Amino acid sequence: MAANAWRTVDELRLAGPGGEPIDLWRTFVSHGVAELPPLRLDETARTLEATILLPSGRARTVRVRARGRRSAAIQVRGRTPAARDAGALRDAVRHILAFDEDLSPFYEMAREDPALSWVTTGAGRMIRSATVFEEIVKTICTTNCAWSATVRMVGALAEHLGIPAPDAPASGPIGHAFPTPEAMAAAPSTFYRNVVRAGYRGEYLKALATGVADGTVDVEVLGRASGEELTDDEVALRLLALPGVGPYAAAHVMMLIGRYSRLILDSWTRPKYARVLGRGPVPDATILRRFRRYGPYAGLAFWLLLTKDWVPE
């Protein structure tokens, strides 16, 4: 095997904790975050790459691809990682693909809804970032701008502040892990203004990173805490207290960390919902009432209805 060839180091069973099926491709394309570094989606090969920062401080790039209908392979390029690193890579991949989310209660509700019964074949897992910090940074980079600007900003952060894997190209963000809060906090304001070209978001990003780096802000607890430890309302309030996070951003982050009760209502979701229904603009109150039956999964049900056509039947 060539030194830079992909090597299979682990395998994932395509089934959730409740035994519910997992559609791997639907998971890959469940959200645009799959197009943002350190993730890289290959729609032709139907693979997903992710550059992951290991506890040792080194970075490795992994590739996930289907192996039949019931399993997926985790592959790394280059030398086989040590057992500890291989375990960390597996855990990171499971987290990014939300494999530990039990969606069987949601499936029970969706089965009774003609518009959403299709999800029970394996849809519903939201691809996510490796950390809550990364999720918040990327979400701030989606506010009040075109998607191309989001790609540019996140790419600049990864390229200039993220640790590269051994096989990373000489330039560009590919093969770089997402930067740590410490790296982002240490970057001067001019970096956010002139390199990232983040505009007003630059000071928000630096302030968020500084708070996380110095320990005055703990955002990772939002991804660890159970519903009993922190309710969705409490998570929302903590997110809204962060620099640059408003109602849209809070709902967006919550969706990606497995808190599905909030609907993401923005300039894309509102008109898309109207198009799905084949009618004119729909008041937010009407949309909220339609998905209220889903309770803690209301936002997930809304998102899936909007994105069904992202994968041709």
Buried (B, 14 or more C-beta within 10 A) or exposed (E): EEEEEBBEBBEBEBBBEEEBBBBBBBBBBBBBBBBBBBBBBEEEEBBBBBBBBBEEEBBBBBBBBBBEEEBBBBBBBBEEBEEEBBEBBBEBBBBBBBBEBEBEEBBEBBEEBEBBEBBBEBBBBBBBBBBBBBBBBBBBBBBEBEEEBBBBBBBBBBBBBBBBBEBBEEEEBBBBBBBBBEBBBBBEEEBBEEBBEBBEBBBBBBBBBBBBBEEEBEBEEBBEBEEEEBBBEEBBEBBEEBBBBEBBBBBBBBBBBBBBBBBBBBEEBBEBBBEBEEEEEBEEEEBBEBBEEBEBBBBBBBBBBBBBEBEEE
